[in-house]
Amino acid sequence: MSAATSLVGAVVLVAGLGVTAQLVADRLQVPSVAFLLVAGVVVGPEGFGVVRPELFGEAGLQTIVGLSVAIIVFEGAFHLTAERVKEASREALGLVTVGALVSLVGTTLAVRFVFGTTWPVAMLVGSLLVATGPTVITPIMQVVPVRDRVAAALETEGIINDVIAAILAVATFEFVTTAASPLVVVEAFVARLAVGIGVGLLVGGLAALLLRRLSLSRDNAPQNARLVVLTAALAAFAVANAWLTEAGIAAAAAAGLVLGNADIPHEDVVAEFKGGVTVFVLSFVFVVLAALLSIDDLRALGVGGLLVVVAVVALVRLPGAFLSTVGGSMTRNERLFVGLVGPRGIVPASVATLFAIELRPTNPEAATVLVGTVFSVIFATVMFQASLARHLAQALDIVPTTTLIVGAGRVGTELADRFEARGEEAVLVDRDSDAVERARAEGHRVVHGDATDTATLDAADADRAGVVVAATADDDVNLLVAQLAATRFDVENVVARANRPDNLAAFEDLDVEPISAGFAVADAIDDAIERPALSHWLADATRTGDVLEVELRNDALVGRPVGEVTADLPDGSLVAMVSRDGQDRVPDGEFTLDSGDHLTLVCETNDAMRTARRLCQGE
């Protein structure tokens, strides 16, 4: 069999295994990386020997891996919007500064003293294991329903630390191979980071300007937009790398950040396309890199390899995460979850593999420590943290209750907007594919399926829903959904839209709160006449605040008068009503609050509303 035929066969096999791993992972709701690693080992030299390094050649492998990593990093940065980062900006900043430093120093010390390697080699391993990439974190966050602030912090850390780890590792590698001054590491890191960011900002800005100003073909506008964005990602990587070797990853990330926050046309179509490309590229590269792994490298580490894995996961990551999140908005258990979930992904795997190829002829011991340690940590963190993350979140009681809204039409999406503006999690369910796509384009989490089927409600996490709203235009559907929510999933608060007044009794018989469409319109008209100021404020789609009801669970506020508590609330917040034992009252400043009181707050801004909610609930 010719080399070309072998290469084609290997590529087709790797692609097929990658797609299969993705399908299996989606079915089991676990990150696909675990399956990709196993598949790569099976088809590599340690298994059936179908995929071998010589098939690609050293230069070809470096090119494939480099471009693939650029696309993956670009796609992750594209989704890192300013609003997303704002959810946990304090924690994210800590994780990419203090957390990264603790990881670098702690891992370097562990490798140095366990294996007795030189300091440069230990620092090279430590540099690579700073990364906690989005290729693993994002799939975990898709199946582990934690609060947005936790997911945002982990995803931001993954994207930024991927760039930091790759550039720092390249700079350290020069130190390892040339035995130059330690200043070389600092100079090389700063230079590559500066060049990468500069090129990425320029290319991303030009691409965004082109997309907004250039009149794309009417028939092929979405397709052309996709091509411009993909070309921008590759161009940023190529130009930066041509200027300074290995500056391309930072350029791809910077270009992704610019385009993701630039409000470009057809953004939802572009994002969907990039996601598909990234899934394929990720699958291909992970299988190839795992195929190049030698089991002898893992075996050669012996017990020391296990000790380093434990040190990285428990003695480095956990304290680093706690130090990084001091003073933020996360609860203690959320900080613990962040410390226990830090899987490594594509960047350390790819860079370690390429470095090992260069090191093996001259320093085989360093190559063994490098590859063995990096892949040991990847295997351990992916296999255990990814598979146990959901159970860990449940054990730590950090899975928030959600509001499940059946019907992704105008009523459903408007409700979701309002809940999410208050910092609550909302999930939409609809069987109409067009409605699902529209809601997803607006940034909502949507489950596509028939809500009268318990399997669909299971997929939408109805078992942890605090509220279920049946908001479709079909009363029969609303009635059945309400019945399932109340009986099958034991949801205490079920609200249903009653489109026909003669169906109100049927909903009330199920102990479901019905909202009559006709009565709701009449109430709105009455409010506009009798309470015009409040009515206009509540109906104003551009307002930034709302009326919020929250249960008082913060012991620090219990037993204190409303006047004192109001002073602790954020500016623009007011306690308008207190509900206790079924009795509603408008409190004066001397009214003393008790645990379990339901406070109705009027808040001028969404930030004030979220802060007030966290304060009252003791988060």
N, C-alpha and C positions, 0 to 999 in steps of 0.2 A: 504493500500500500504506500503511495507517494506521501510526502510530507504535507502537501497541500490538501490531499484527501483526509489525512489524519487531523489536520487543523480544522477543516470544515466539520468533520464529525464531532470533534471535541467541542467546538463552538455550539453546534446544534444541541448536543447532550447537555452542556452547561446551561444553555437557555431553557431547555425543557425542564431541567431539575429546578432552576430558579422559579419558573412559573408554578411548578407543582408545589414547591415549598410555600409560595405565597398563598395558593389556594388552600392548602392544609392549615396554614397558620390562621387564615381568615375563618375557616370552619371551626377551629378550636379556640379562637380569640386569644392567641398568644403571639408575640413577636416572631416574625419569620426567620430572624437571624439564626436562631438555634437550629432550625431545620437546614438552613443553607450551610452552616458550618459542618454539620454531620454529612450532608450530601457531598460537600467538597472533599472531605477526607475519604469517603467511599470511592470516589472516581479518581482520586489522586494516586501518586506512586505508592502510598501506604495501603491502598485498596486495590482496585482493578487496573490502575495504571493507565487509564484512558487519557487523563489530562496531565501533561508533563511540562515542566518549565521550558524545555528546549523547543516545544512546539511554537511558542510565542516569540522566543528570543528576548534577551535582556532589554533591548531598546523598545521592542514592541510591547513588552509587558509594562514597562514604565509609562509608555504613552497611553496605553489603554487604562491603566489604573489612575494616572494623573487626570485625564479627561473625565473619567467616571466620578472621581472624588469631587472634581470641580462642579459637575452637574448636581451631585448630591448636596454639597454645601450651599450652592446657589439656591436650590429648591427650598432648603430649610430656612435660609435667610429671607427668601421671598415671603414666607408666611409669618415672619417676625415683625409684625406691624407695631407702630408706636403704641397703639391701644393695648396690644397684647403685652408688651413689655411693661407698660404702666401698671398692669395688674399686680406685679411683684417686683417693681424696679429696685427696691431696697435689697431684697433677698438676692435678686439676679446679680446686682453689682457686687455683693459680697461673695457670691459663688465664683465669679470670674476673676476676682482679685485675691481675697483672703483664701478662699477655697482652693483656687489653682495653686497658690504658693504653698499651702499646707500639703497638698497632694504631691507637688514636685519635691519638696524637701523630705517629706515622710517616706515616699516611695524610694527616693534615692538612698536614704539611710538604710531602709530595709534590704534593698538589693546589695548594697555595699557590704553590710555586715553578715548577711546570710550566706552569700555566695563568695565573698572575698574578692570581688572584682575591683578594677580600678575605679576611681571616682568619676572619670569621664564616661565610662560605660554605664555605671550606675545612674548617672545623671541623664544619659540618653534614654534609658528605660523609664526613668521618672518623668522625663519630658513627654514621652508618648502617652503615658498613662494619666496625664492631666485630662485628656479628652474623655468626655462622656457624650458621644455623638447623638444627633437627632435621629439617625437611622435606627437606633434602638429605643431611645426615650419616647419618640413620637408614637410608635406602635403601642408602647406600654400605656401611654396616656389615653390612647383611643379605647382601651379596654378596662382601664382603671378609673372610675368616675370620681376623681378628687376635685377639690375646688380649683377654680381658674387660677388663683394666685400660686398654687402649688405647681400645677402643670406649666404655667407661664415661666416660673423660675427655673424649672428643670429643663424646659425646651430652650430657653435663652442661654442657659449655661452650656447645653450641648452644642449649640451652634457656635458660640464665641470661643469656647474652649477647644473645639475642633481646630479652629484657625490657630489659636495660641500654641496648641500642642504640635501641630505640623511644622510651623515655622521654628519654634524653639528646638524641636528635634533635629531639623536640618542644620540649624546653627550649631547645635551640640555635636552633630556628626562630623562637622568640619574640625572641631576640637579633638574628637576621638581619632580621626584619620591623619591629622597633620601635627598633633601635639603642639599646637600654637598656644599663645597666651589666652587665659580665660576671658580677656576682653573681647576676643574674637566672637565668643558666643553672644555677648551683649550687642556688639556692633552688627553682627549678621542678623540678629533677631530684629533690631530696630530698623535696619535698612529694608529688610524684606517686608516688614509690617507696613512701613511708610510707603514703599513703592506699591504694594498690593492695594492698600486703601486708596491711594491716589488714583491709580489706574481704574480700580473698580468704581469709584465715584464718578470719574469722567465717562467711562463707557456706559454705566447705568444711567447717568444723566442724559447723555446723548440719545440713548435708546428710548428713554421716556419722552424726550422732546420730539423724537421722530414719530413715535406712536401717537402723540397728541396733535402734532401739527400736520403730519403727512396724511393726505387723503388716500386711505387704503381702498383697494377694490371693493365695491359694495358686495359683490357675490362672495369674495374670498377674504373679507376683512378679518374674521376670527382666525383663519388659517395663517394669514400673513402676520397677524399679531403674534401668534405662537412662534413662527419662524424667527421674527425679529428678536423676541425674548431669548429663545434658545441660542441664537447666534451671539447675542450680547454676552451670555454666560460663557460661551466658549472663547469669544474674542477677548474678554477681560482676562481669562486664565492665560491664554496664549501670549497676549501682549506683555503682561506682567512677568511671565516666565521667561520671555525672550529678553526682557530688560534685566531681570535678576532671577536666577534659578530658584524655584520653589516659592516665589512670591505670588504665584497664580491662585493659590487657595484663598488668600486674603482678598485678592481682587474679585474672585467669584462671589465671596460672601458680601463684600461691599456693594457690588453691582446688584445682588439679590435684594439687599436692604433698600437700596434706592428705588428699584422698580416695584418692590412690594408695597412701598409707601407713597408711590407717585400717582395713584389714581389713574392708571392707564386704561384705555378702552379695552373692552372684552376681557377684563381681568379674570372673571370667573372661568371663562373658557381656557385662558392661558394657564391658570392654576391647575385645572383638571388635566390638561395635556402634559404639563411638567410633572405632575404627580405620577402619571402613567410611565413617562420616560424614566423617572427616577426609580420607580419600582423595578423596572426591567434592568437598568444599569446596576442597581444595588444587588439584585439577585445574581447577575452575571459575575460581578467582581468578587462578591463574598465567596461564591463557589470556587472560583479560580484561586483565590488566595488561600482558602482552606485546603485546596488540592495540593498546594505547594508546601504545606506544613509537614514537617517530619516528626513522626511520633517519637523518634529517638531523641529529638530536642526536648520534648516534654519529659521523657523517661530519664534523661540525663540530669535533670534538676533534682529528682528524688524528693525527699521530705522537705528540702529547702524550698522547692516550688510551692508546696502547700503552705508553708509558713509565710512566704511572701504574699500569697493570695489572701490569707487571713489578715495579715498586717495591712494590706491595701484596703480591704473591705471594712474591717472593724476598727483598726487602730489609726488609720489615716482618714478615710472618707467620713466616718461618723463624727469625730471631733471637728474636722474641717467644716462640715456642714453646719454644726451647731455654732461655731464661731462666726461663720459667714452670715447667719440669719439672726444674730443678736439685734434686738431693737426693731425688728420688722413686725409685720402684721400676722405672721403665722403663729398658730398655737404650738405648744410643746410637742404634741403628737405629730403635727404636720412637719415640724423640723426633724423629728426622729425619722419620719418616712423619707424625707429628702436625704438624710444621712445613710439610710439603708438601701436606697435605690440610686445606684450610679453605675450602670452597665457601660462597658466600653464597646466601641463599634468599629466602623470601617476605617477611620483615619489611622489609629494605632496598628490595625492589622495590615493595612496596605503599606504604610511607611516602614514598619518593622520588616516586612517581607523583602522589600526592595533593598533596605540597608543590609540585611543578612546576606543577600546575594553578593553584595560588594565586599562585605567583611570576611566571608567564609574562606577565601583563598589565603588571606594574610593573618586573620585572627579568628580561627574557628571557635575558640572558647567564648569569645565575646558574642559571636553570632548565635551560638547556642543559648546563652543566657538571655540575649535580646528577644529572639523569637519564642523561646520556651516560656519566658516570664510573661510576655505580652499576650500570647495566645492562651496561657493558663488563666490569666485574669479575665480575658474575654470569655472563654468557655464558662468559667465559674460564675461570673456576674450575669451573663446572658441566660444561662440555664436556670440558675436559682432565682436571681432577682426578677427576671422577666416573668417566670412562671408563678412566682409567689407574690408578686406585687399586689394583685387584687386582694388576696387573702390577708396580706399585711395591712393594707388600707382598712379592711373591714375590722381586723383585730385591734387596730389603733383607733377605731371609731372616727375616721376622718372622711368617710364617704358621706357627703351631704345629701339631705333629702332633696328631691327635685319636684318640679311641677310638670306633669305630663299633660300635654295638650293634644287632643285628637282632632285633626282638621287643620291643614296648613294653608287655609284660605286667608282672606283679609282679617277676619276676626281672630283666628288662631295666631297669625304672625304678629298682629298688633299686641295681643296678650303676651307673646314671647318677648317682644321688644320691651314691654313694660316690666316684666319680671327680671329680665337680664339687666335693665337699667338700674334696678334696685340691688344688683349684686347676687341675684338668685339664679339657680340653674333651671333652664326650661328645655324640654325635649318635645319636639313636634312629631306627630305620626300622621301619615297620609298615604293612601293607595294610588293617588294620581301622580304619575312620574313628573309631569310638568310642574305641578305645585311643589313637589319635593325639590326639584332643581332650583326653582325660584327662591324657596326658603333657604336652601343651602347657599345660594349666591349672596343672600343677605347676611350670611354668617351664622345661621342657626344650626343647631344639631337636629337632624331630621332622620327618622327611621321610616323607610319605605315599606309599606305593607298594610294589610287589612287589620284594623284595630279590634275587630270583632273576633279575631283569632288570638288565642292566649299566647301562641308562639311569638307573635308580633309584639304583644305587650311585654313579654319576657325580654325580648331584644331591646325594648325601650326602657328597661329597668323599672317596670311598674312596681316591683316589690319594694323599692325604696322611695316611692313617690309619696310625698306628703299631701299633695293635691292632685286630683285628676279632673281635667276639664274636657267634657265632650262638646266640641264646638263646631260640629259639621252642620250642613244644611238639611240633613236627613234625621228626623226624630227617631226613626226606628234604630238607626245606627247609634245615636246618642243614648238611647234607652238601654241597648244591649251592652255598650261600653260601660255605662254607669253601673249596670248590674254586675259585670265582670270585675270592675274595680272594687266594688263594695264587698262582694262575696268571695271571689277567687283570690284577690290580692289584699283584702282587709284594709283598704284605704279609707281613712276616717272622713276626709273632706273631699266629697265628690260634688262637682258642680256641672250642670248640663244645660245646654242651650235648647230651649223649647220653642220651635219655630211656629207651632200651632197651639193656641191657648187651650184647646180642648185636651191636650196631652199633659197638662200640668199635673193632674191628679195621678197619672201613671208614674211620673217621676217622684212625686211626694210619697207614694206608697212604698217606694224603694228607699225612703229616707235620704233622697238626693235633693240637693238645692237646685230648683229649676230657675232659669232666667228666661222670662218670656221676652221674645224679640219685640213684640208690640208694646209691652209695658215699659221696656228699657228705653224705647224711643220716646214714649210719652214722658217718662221721668226726665230724660235729657232736655226735652222741650220745656218742661216745668222748671228745671234748674236754670235754664237760660233766661227765663222770665223772672223768677223769684230770687235767684242767687247768681246774677250775671258775672260778677267778678270771679267767684270760685269756679263757675261753669266754664268760663273762657280759659281760665288757667289750666284746669284739668283737661280741656279739649285741645289745648295748644300743643301741636306735635313737636314744636321746637323747644318746649320747656325742658329744663334740666333737672327739675325736682319732682316730688310726688308726695302723696300721703301714704304713710307706712304704718302698719300695725305689727308689733313685735312683742314677744313674750319676754318679760324681765327675768333673766337668769344670772345676772351678775351680782354676787353677794356684796360687792363693794357699794352697790346702789340701793340695796334693800335696807329698809328702815330709815331712809333719808327723805326729807320733804322734797316735793317737786321743784321748788325754787332752787335748791342746791343742785339737784340733778340736772336741771336745765343749764346751769352754769358749766357743767362738765360736758354737755353735748356740744358738737361742733357748731360753729357760727351758722345762723340761718336755720336752726332746728327748734321746734317748739312742741311741748307735750300738750296736745289738744284734748285728749280724752283718756281716761283710765277705765278698763273693764275688769271687774273682780266679782267672781261668783255669779256671773250672769247679769250683773248690774253695771250700767254704763254711767259715768259721771264726768263732768267737766271740772277738773281739779283746780283749786287755788294753790298759791305758793306754799301753803303749810300742809297740804295733803301728803301723808306719809305713804311711801310705796312699799309693797310687800312682794315677796318672791312669787312668781307665777302670774302677776298682774300683766294684762295686755295693754300696752301703751300705744295709742294712736299718735303718731308724730307727723308734723308737717315740716318738710325739708325743702329748702330752696334749690339745692343742687344734688346731683347724683352722688358726688363724692361725700357730701354731708350725710346723705341717706345711708350709704354703705358704712361710713364710720359710726353713725349712730346705731345701726343694727349690730355691728360687732361689739360696741360698748355695752349695749343692753343685754346681749347674749353672753358676755364675758369671754369673748374670743380674743 
